[in-house]
Amino acid sequence: MNEHQRQSYWRANTALIRNLLIIWGLVSLVFSILLVQPLNQLRFFGVPFGFWMAQQGSILVFVALIFIYAFQMDKLDRKYNNKQ
């Protein structure tokens, strides 16, 4: 892999990590803590949605983000033919 490809690969990798961390931050901080009162007006599986997001939703989103990261990195590795 030449220097330009290496920089493009690293830029794409850091952009993916940044975007997934933003999603994780929004779900775990904003939806589960800052907006818990308005979200509690909605019911989800019989419990207030804000409470559910703080207890279960943020964990499920985090696990989903792990799988998304693995899938996207596999695509990125194949795109740049990275055989490390």
Backbone as XML, in Angstrom:
<?xml version="1.0"?>
<chain id="A" units="angstrom">
  <residue number="1" name="MET">
    <atom name="N" x="0.857" y="-1.163" z="0.000"/>
    <atom name="CA" x="0.000" y="0.000" z="0.000"/>
    <atom name="C" x="0.910" y="1.235" z="0.000"/>
  </residue>
  <residue number="2" name="ASN">
    <atom name="N" x="0.647" y="2.155" z="-0.914"/>
    <atom name="CA" x="1.472" y="3.357" z="-0.958"/>
    <atom name="C" x="1.020" y="4.371" z="0.090"/>
  </residue>
  <residue number="3" name="GLU">
    <atom name="N" x="1.756" y="5.447" z="0.203"/>
    <atom name="CA" x="1.494" y="6.442" z="1.254"/>
    <atom name="C" x="0.109" y="7.085" z="1.112"/>
  </residue>
  <residue number="4" name="HIS">
    <atom name="N" x="-0.305" y="7.386" z="-0.106"/>
    <atom name="CA" x="-1.623" y="8.005" z="-0.323"/>
    <atom name="C" x="-2.743" y="7.050" z="0.096"/>
  </residue>
  <residue number="5" name="GLN">
    <atom name="N" x="-2.620" y="5.784" z="-0.264"/>
    <atom name="CA" x="-3.630" y="4.798" z="0.134"/>
    <atom name="C" x="-3.657" y="4.631" z="1.645"/>
  </residue>
  <residue number="6" name="ARG">
    <atom name="N" x="-2.480" y="4.646" z="2.270"/>
    <atom name="CA" x="-2.402" y="4.501" z="3.718"/>
    <atom name="C" x="-3.096" y="5.671" z="4.411"/>
  </residue>
  <residue number="7" name="GLN">
    <atom name="N" x="-2.880" y="6.883" z="3.895"/>
    <atom name="CA" x="-3.536" y="8.059" z="4.482"/>
    <atom name="C" x="-5.037" y="8.016" z="4.261"/>
  </residue>
  <residue number="8" name="SER">
    <atom name="N" x="-5.475" y="7.590" z="3.085"/>
    <atom name="CA" x="-6.916" y="7.479" z="2.805"/>
    <atom name="C" x="-7.564" y="6.430" z="3.698"/>
  </residue>
  <residue number="9" name="TYR">
    <atom name="N" x="-6.873" y="5.311" z="3.871"/>
    <atom name="CA" x="-7.381" y="4.250" z="4.742"/>
    <atom name="C" x="-7.515" y="4.754" z="6.176"/>
  </residue>
  <residue number="10" name="TRP">
    <atom name="N" x="-6.498" y="5.434" z="6.669"/>
    <atom name="CA" x="-6.526" y="5.928" z="8.041"/>
    <atom name="C" x="-7.597" y="7.002" z="8.215"/>
  </residue>
  <residue number="11" name="ARG">
    <atom name="N" x="-7.758" y="7.876" z="7.209"/>
    <atom name="CA" x="-8.784" y="8.915" z="7.268"/>
    <atom name="C" x="-10.175" y="8.291" z="7.322"/>
  </residue>
  <residue number="12" name="ALA">
    <atom name="N" x="-10.406" y="7.264" z="6.505"/>
    <atom name="CA" x="-11.703" y="6.587" z="6.512"/>
    <atom name="C" x="-11.935" y="5.869" z="7.836"/>
  </residue>
  <residue number="13" name="ASN">
    <atom name="N" x="-10.896" y="5.267" z="8.374"/>
    <atom name="CA" x="-10.998" y="4.562" z="9.660"/>
    <atom name="C" x="-11.340" y="5.536" z="10.785"/>
  </residue>
  <residue number="14" name="THR">
    <atom name="N" x="-10.631" y="6.646" z="10.857"/>
    <atom name="CA" x="-10.912" y="7.613" z="11.927"/>
    <atom name="C" x="-12.275" y="8.272" z="11.750"/>
  </residue>
  <residue number="15" name="ALA">
    <atom name="N" x="-12.716" y="8.474" z="10.506"/>
    <atom name="CA" x="-14.052" y="9.039" z="10.281"/>
    <atom name="C" x="-15.125" y="8.072" z="10.762"/>
  </residue>
  <residue number="16" name="LEU">
    <atom name="N" x="-14.940" y="6.780" z="10.499"/>
    <atom name="CA" x="-15.889" y="5.775" z="10.969"/>
    <atom name="C" x="-15.939" y="5.750" z="12.488"/>
  </residue>
  <residue number="17" name="ILE">
    <atom name="N" x="-14.772" y="5.741" z="13.123"/>
    <atom name="CA" x="-14.727" y="5.743" z="14.587"/>
    <atom name="C" x="-15.392" y="6.998" z="15.145"/>
  </residue>
  <residue number="18" name="ARG">
    <atom name="N" x="-15.092" y="8.156" z="14.555"/>
    <atom name="CA" x="-15.692" y="9.410" z="15.017"/>
    <atom name="C" x="-17.217" y="9.354" z="14.926"/>
  </residue>
  <residue number="19" name="ASN">
    <atom name="N" x="-17.732" y="8.895" z="13.794"/>
    <atom name="CA" x="-19.181" y="8.855" z="13.604"/>
    <atom name="C" x="-19.860" y="7.894" z="14.571"/>
  </residue>
  <residue number="20" name="LEU">
    <atom name="N" x="-19.244" y="6.753" z="14.794"/>
    <atom name="CA" x="-19.831" y="5.789" z="15.733"/>
    <atom name="C" x="-19.768" y="6.303" z="17.167"/>
  </residue>
  <residue number="21" name="LEU">
    <atom name="N" x="-18.693" y="7.008" z="17.522"/>
    <atom name="CA" x="-18.613" y="7.598" z="18.866"/>
    <atom name="C" x="-19.649" y="8.706" z="19.060"/>
  </residue>
  <residue number="22" name="ILE">
    <atom name="N" x="-19.922" y="9.452" z="17.998"/>
    <atom name="CA" x="-20.961" y="10.487" z="18.089"/>
    <atom name="C" x="-22.316" y="9.833" z="18.345"/>
  </residue>
  <residue number="23" name="ILE">
    <atom name="N" x="-22.614" y="8.774" z="17.614"/>
    <atom name="CA" x="-23.880" y="8.058" z="17.829"/>
    <atom name="C" x="-23.944" y="7.515" z="19.247"/>
  </residue>
  <residue number="24" name="TRP">
    <atom name="N" x="-22.864" y="6.896" z="19.702"/>
    <atom name="CA" x="-22.820" y="6.348" z="21.063"/>
    <atom name="C" x="-23.014" y="7.448" z="22.097"/>
  </residue>
  <residue number="25" name="GLY">
    <atom name="N" x="-22.368" y="8.589" z="21.901"/>
    <atom name="CA" x="-22.519" y="9.705" z="22.828"/>
    <atom name="C" x="-23.937" y="10.242" z="22.854"/>
  </residue>
  <residue number="26" name="LEU">
    <atom name="N" x="-24.541" y="10.373" z="21.678"/>
    <atom name="CA" x="-25.920" y="10.850" z="21.624"/>
    <atom name="C" x="-26.865" y="9.910" z="22.362"/>
  </residue>
  <residue number="27" name="VAL">
    <atom name="N" x="-26.725" y="8.631" z="22.095"/>
    <atom name="CA" x="-27.634" y="7.665" z="22.713"/>
    <atom name="C" x="-27.404" y="7.578" z="24.216"/>
  </residue>
  <residue number="28" name="SER">
    <atom name="N" x="-26.142" y="7.463" z="24.628"/>
    <atom name="CA" x="-25.887" y="7.226" z="26.047"/>
    <atom name="C" x="-25.996" y="8.486" z="26.891"/>
  </residue>
  <residue number="29" name="LEU">
    <atom name="N" x="-25.607" y="9.623" z="26.377"/>
    <atom name="CA" x="-25.652" y="10.849" z="27.166"/>
    <atom name="C" x="-26.935" y="11.630" z="26.942"/>
  </residue>
  <residue number="30" name="VAL">
    <atom name="N" x="-27.213" y="11.947" z="25.694"/>
    <atom name="CA" x="-28.354" y="12.820" z="25.396"/>
    <atom name="C" x="-29.686" y="12.109" z="25.637"/>
  </residue>
  <residue number="31" name="PHE">
    <atom name="N" x="-29.881" y="10.947" z="25.009"/>
    <atom name="CA" x="-31.167" y="10.269" z="25.132"/>
    <atom name="C" x="-31.369" y="9.636" z="26.499"/>
  </residue>
  <residue number="32" name="SER">
    <atom name="N" x="-30.298" y="9.144" z="27.098"/>
    <atom name="CA" x="-30.448" y="8.423" z="28.366"/>
    <atom name="C" x="-30.361" y="9.305" z="29.599"/>
  </residue>
  <residue number="33" name="ILE">
    <atom name="N" x="-29.796" y="10.508" z="29.478"/>
    <atom name="CA" x="-29.639" y="11.363" z="30.651"/>
    <atom name="C" x="-30.309" y="12.718" z="30.453"/>
  </residue>
  <residue number="34" name="LEU">
    <atom name="N" x="-29.910" y="13.435" z="29.413"/>
    <atom name="CA" x="-30.381" y="14.813" z="29.255"/>
    <atom name="C" x="-31.845" y="14.902" z="28.835"/>
  </residue>
  <residue number="35" name="LEU">
    <atom name="N" x="-32.295" y="13.988" z="28.016"/>
    <atom name="CA" x="-33.686" y="14.034" z="27.534"/>
    <atom name="C" x="-34.577" y="12.979" z="28.173"/>
  </residue>
  <residue number="36" name="VAL">
    <atom name="N" x="-34.180" y="12.494" z="29.336"/>
    <atom name="CA" x="-34.932" y="11.402" z="29.946"/>
    <atom name="C" x="-36.354" y="11.826" z="30.321"/>
  </residue>
  <residue number="37" name="GLN">
    <atom name="N" x="-36.541" y="13.030" z="30.812"/>
    <atom name="CA" x="-37.889" y="13.456" z="31.207"/>
    <atom name="C" x="-38.855" y="13.541" z="30.028"/>
  </residue>
  <residue number="38" name="PRO">
    <atom name="N" x="-38.482" y="14.210" z="28.913"/>
    <atom name="CA" x="-39.420" y="14.212" z="27.775"/>
    <atom name="C" x="-39.637" y="12.814" z="27.185"/>
  </residue>
  <residue number="39" name="LEU">
    <atom name="N" x="-38.592" y="12.007" z="27.155"/>
    <atom name="CA" x="-38.744" y="10.661" z="26.600"/>
    <atom name="C" x="-39.587" y="9.765" z="27.495"/>
  </residue>
  <residue number="40" name="ASN">
    <atom name="N" x="-39.649" y="10.063" z="28.779"/>
    <atom name="CA" x="-40.475" y="9.267" z="29.685"/>
    <atom name="C" x="-41.962" y="9.440" z="29.415"/>
  </residue>
  <residue number="41" name="GLN">
    <atom name="N" x="-42.340" y="10.426" z="28.612"/>
    <atom name="CA" x="-43.746" y="10.603" z="28.241"/>
    <atom name="C" x="-44.194" y="9.488" z="27.286"/>
  </residue>
  <residue number="42" name="LEU">
    <atom name="N" x="-43.220" y="8.863" z="26.595"/>
    <atom name="CA" x="-43.521" y="7.753" z="25.693"/>
    <atom name="C" x="-43.374" y="6.440" z="26.452"/>
  </residue>
  <residue number="43" name="ARG">
    <atom name="N" x="-44.156" y="5.452" z="26.077"/>
    <atom name="CA" x="-44.059" y="4.133" z="26.705"/>
    <atom name="C" x="-43.489" y="3.157" z="25.688"/>
  </residue>
  <residue number="44" name="PHE">
    <atom name="N" x="-42.605" y="2.287" z="26.154"/>
    <atom name="CA" x="-41.966" y="1.292" z="25.295"/>
    <atom name="C" x="-41.893" y="-0.009" z="26.086"/>
  </residue>
  <residue number="45" name="PHE">
    <atom name="N" x="-42.530" y="-1.041" z="25.590"/>
    <atom name="CA" x="-42.634" y="-2.319" z="26.304"/>
    <atom name="C" x="-43.200" y="-2.130" z="27.715"/>
  </residue>
  <residue number="46" name="GLY">
    <atom name="N" x="-44.103" y="-1.179" z="27.858"/>
    <atom name="CA" x="-44.780" y="-0.967" z="29.132"/>
    <atom name="C" x="-44.018" y="-0.122" z="30.140"/>
  </residue>
  <residue number="47" name="VAL">
    <atom name="N" x="-42.853" y="0.377" z="29.787"/>
    <atom name="CA" x="-42.071" y="1.226" z="30.702"/>
    <atom name="C" x="-41.794" y="2.563" z="30.011"/>
  </residue>
  <residue number="48" name="PRO">
    <atom name="N" x="-41.499" y="3.600" z="30.787"/>
    <atom name="CA" x="-41.153" y="4.882" z="30.173"/>
    <atom name="C" x="-39.921" y="4.743" z="29.271"/>
  </residue>
  <residue number="49" name="PHE">
    <atom name="N" x="-39.987" y="5.361" z="28.090"/>
    <atom name="CA" x="-38.936" y="5.192" z="27.092"/>
    <atom name="C" x="-37.585" y="5.727" z="27.563"/>
  </residue>
  <residue number="50" name="GLY">
    <atom name="N" x="-37.558" y="6.838" z="28.280"/>
    <atom name="CA" x="-36.301" y="7.374" z="28.798"/>
    <atom name="C" x="-35.625" y="6.406" z="29.749"/>
  </residue>
  <residue number="51" name="PHE">
    <atom name="N" x="-36.410" y="5.805" z="30.615"/>
    <atom name="CA" x="-35.876" y="4.794" z="31.530"/>
    <atom name="C" x="-35.361" y="3.585" z="30.761"/>
  </residue>
  <residue number="52" name="TRP">
    <atom name="N" x="-36.131" y="3.129" z="29.768"/>
    <atom name="CA" x="-35.718" y="1.979" z="28.979"/>
    <atom name="C" x="-34.414" y="2.265" z="28.236"/>
  </residue>
  <residue number="53" name="MET">
    <atom name="N" x="-34.286" y="3.491" z="27.677"/>
    <atom name="CA" x="-33.046" y="3.840" z="26.966"/>
    <atom name="C" x="-31.856" y="3.827" z="27.916"/>
  </residue>
  <residue number="54" name="ALA">
    <atom name="N" x="-32.040" y="4.323" z="29.126"/>
    <atom name="CA" x="-30.931" y="4.357" z="30.084"/>
    <atom name="C" x="-30.552" y="2.951" z="30.535"/>
  </residue>
  <residue number="55" name="GLN">
    <atom name="N" x="-31.520" y="2.070" z="30.661"/>
    <atom name="CA" x="-31.242" y="0.741" z="31.206"/>
    <atom name="C" x="-30.913" y="-0.301" z="30.143"/>
  </residue>
  <residue number="56" name="GLN">
    <atom name="N" x="-31.584" y="-0.262" z="29.012"/>
    <atom name="CA" x="-31.406" y="-1.305" z="28.002"/>
    <atom name="C" x="-31.002" y="-0.756" z="26.641"/>
  </residue>
  <residue number="57" name="GLY">
    <atom name="N" x="-31.632" y="0.308" z="26.229"/>
    <atom name="CA" x="-31.435" y="0.824" z="24.873"/>
    <atom name="C" x="-30.007" y="1.225" z="24.570"/>
  </residue>
  <residue number="58" name="SER">
    <atom name="N" x="-29.365" y="1.924" z="25.497"/>
    <atom name="CA" x="-27.997" y="2.363" z="25.237"/>
    <atom name="C" x="-27.042" y="1.178" z="25.155"/>
  </residue>
  <residue number="59" name="ILE">
    <atom name="N" x="-27.291" y="0.130" z="25.920"/>
    <atom name="CA" x="-26.450" y="-1.072" z="25.856"/>
    <atom name="C" x="-26.647" y="-1.777" z="24.517"/>
  </residue>
  <residue number="60" name="LEU">
    <atom name="N" x="-27.899" y="-1.902" z="24.082"/>
    <atom name="CA" x="-28.173" y="-2.550" z="22.800"/>
    <atom name="C" x="-27.576" y="-1.765" z="21.638"/>
  </residue>
  <residue number="61" name="VAL">
    <atom name="N" x="-27.652" y="-0.443" z="21.704"/>
    <atom name="CA" x="-27.049" y="0.391" z="20.662"/>
    <atom name="C" x="-25.541" y="0.206" z="20.654"/>
  </residue>
  <residue number="62" name="PHE">
    <atom name="N" x="-24.920" y="0.157" z="21.825"/>
    <atom name="CA" x="-23.477" y="-0.042" z="21.907"/>
    <atom name="C" x="-23.068" y="-1.368" z="21.272"/>
  </residue>
  <residue number="63" name="VAL">
    <atom name="N" x="-23.790" y="-2.435" z="21.557"/>
    <atom name="CA" x="-23.485" y="-3.744" z="20.968"/>
    <atom name="C" x="-23.687" y="-3.700" z="19.454"/>
  </residue>
  <residue number="64" name="ALA">
    <atom name="N" x="-24.742" y="-3.043" z="19.005"/>
    <atom name="CA" x="-24.974" y="-2.899" z="17.566"/>
    <atom name="C" x="-23.841" y="-2.123" z="16.907"/>
  </residue>
  <residue number="65" name="LEU">
    <atom name="N" x="-23.338" y="-1.087" z="17.571"/>
    <atom name="CA" x="-22.234" y="-0.303" z="17.018"/>
    <atom name="C" x="-20.963" y="-1.134" z="16.885"/>
  </residue>
  <residue number="66" name="ILE">
    <atom name="N" x="-20.747" y="-2.077" z="17.783"/>
    <atom name="CA" x="-19.590" y="-2.972" z="17.671"/>
    <atom name="C" x="-19.688" y="-3.792" z="16.385"/>
  </residue>
  <residue number="67" name="PHE">
    <atom name="N" x="-20.863" y="-4.345" z="16.109"/>
    <atom name="CA" x="-21.044" y="-5.128" z="14.895"/>
    <atom name="C" x="-20.955" y="-4.258" z="13.647"/>
  </residue>
  <residue number="68" name="ILE">
    <atom name="N" x="-21.511" y="-3.059" z="13.706"/>
    <atom name="CA" x="-21.413" y="-2.138" z="12.576"/>
    <atom name="C" x="-19.957" y="-1.793" z="12.296"/>
  </residue>
  <residue number="69" name="TYR">
    <atom name="N" x="-19.189" y="-1.530" z="13.355"/>
    <atom name="CA" x="-17.773" y="-1.222" z="13.181"/>
    <atom name="C" x="-17.033" y="-2.392" z="12.535"/>
  </residue>
  <residue number="70" name="ALA">
    <atom name="N" x="-17.275" y="-3.591" z="13.007"/>
    <atom name="CA" x="-16.596" y="-4.767" z="12.444"/>
    <atom name="C" x="-16.957" y="-4.950" z="10.974"/>
  </residue>
  <residue number="71" name="PHE">
    <atom name="N" x="-18.233" y="-4.803" z="10.638"/>
    <atom name="CA" x="-18.678" y="-4.957" z="9.255"/>
    <atom name="C" x="-18.076" y="-3.877" z="8.366"/>
  </residue>
  <residue number="72" name="GLN">
    <atom name="N" x="-18.111" y="-2.626" z="8.824"/>
    <atom name="CA" x="-17.574" y="-1.525" z="8.027"/>
    <atom name="C" x="-16.055" y="-1.620" z="7.869"/>
  </residue>
  <residue number="73" name="MET">
    <atom name="N" x="-15.355" y="-2.055" z="8.920"/>
    <atom name="CA" x="-13.907" y="-2.204" z="8.812"/>
    <atom name="C" x="-13.544" y="-3.344" z="7.858"/>
  </residue>
  <residue number="74" name="ASP">
    <atom name="N" x="-14.343" y="-4.396" z="7.818"/>
    <atom name="CA" x="-14.110" y="-5.466" z="6.858"/>
    <atom name="C" x="-14.233" y="-4.932" z="5.440"/>
  </residue>
  <residue number="75" name="LYS">
    <atom name="N" x="-15.263" y="-4.121" z="5.189"/>
    <atom name="CA" x="-15.426" y="-3.508" z="3.874"/>
    <atom name="C" x="-14.259" y="-2.583" z="3.551"/>
  </residue>
  <residue number="76" name="LEU">
    <atom name="N" x="-13.819" y="-1.814" z="4.533"/>
    <atom name="CA" x="-12.712" y="-0.890" z="4.329"/>
    <atom name="C" x="-11.413" y="-1.645" z="4.048"/>
  </residue>
  <residue number="77" name="ASP">
    <atom name="N" x="-11.173" y="-2.721" z="4.774"/>
    <atom name="CA" x="-9.982" y="-3.534" z="4.532"/>
    <atom name="C" x="-9.992" y="-4.131" z="3.129"/>
  </residue>
  <residue number="78" name="ARG">
    <atom name="N" x="-11.147" y="-4.600" z="2.705"/>
    <atom name="CA" x="-11.241" y="-5.162" z="1.354"/>
    <atom name="C" x="-11.049" y="-4.087" z="0.291"/>
  </residue>
  <residue number="79" name="LYS">
    <atom name="N" x="-11.576" y="-2.902" z="0.547"/>
    <atom name="CA" x="-11.438" y="-1.802" z="-0.412"/>
    <atom name="C" x="-9.976" y="-1.441" z="-0.609"/>
  </residue>
  <residue number="80" name="TYR">
    <atom name="N" x="-9.227" y="-1.371" z="0.476"/>
    <atom name="CA" x="-7.827" y="-0.991" z="0.390"/>
    <atom name="C" x="-6.904" y="-2.194" z="0.341"/>
  </residue>
  <residue number="81" name="ASN">
    <atom name="N" x="-7.475" y="-3.404" z="0.206"/>
    <atom name="CA" x="-6.709" y="-4.630" z="0.098"/>
    <atom name="C" x="-5.661" y="-4.712" z="1.208"/>
  </residue>
  <residue number="82" name="ASN">
    <atom name="N" x="-6.104" y="-4.427" z="2.422"/>
    <atom name="CA" x="-5.214" y="-4.396" z="3.580"/>
    <atom name="C" x="-5.042" y="-5.810" z="4.116"/>
  </residue>
  <residue number="83" name="LYS">
    <atom name="N" x="-3.849" y="-6.338" z="4.040"/>
    <atom name="CA" x="-3.594" y="-7.720" z="4.462"/>
    <atom name="C" x="-2.710" y="-7.761" z="5.692"/>
  </residue>
  <residue number="84" name="GLN">
    <atom name="N" x="-2.990" y="-6.929" z="6.676"/>
    <atom name="CA" x="-2.165" y="-6.892" z="7.881"/>
    <atom name="C" x="-2.584" y="-7.975" z="8.835"/>
  </residue>
</chain>
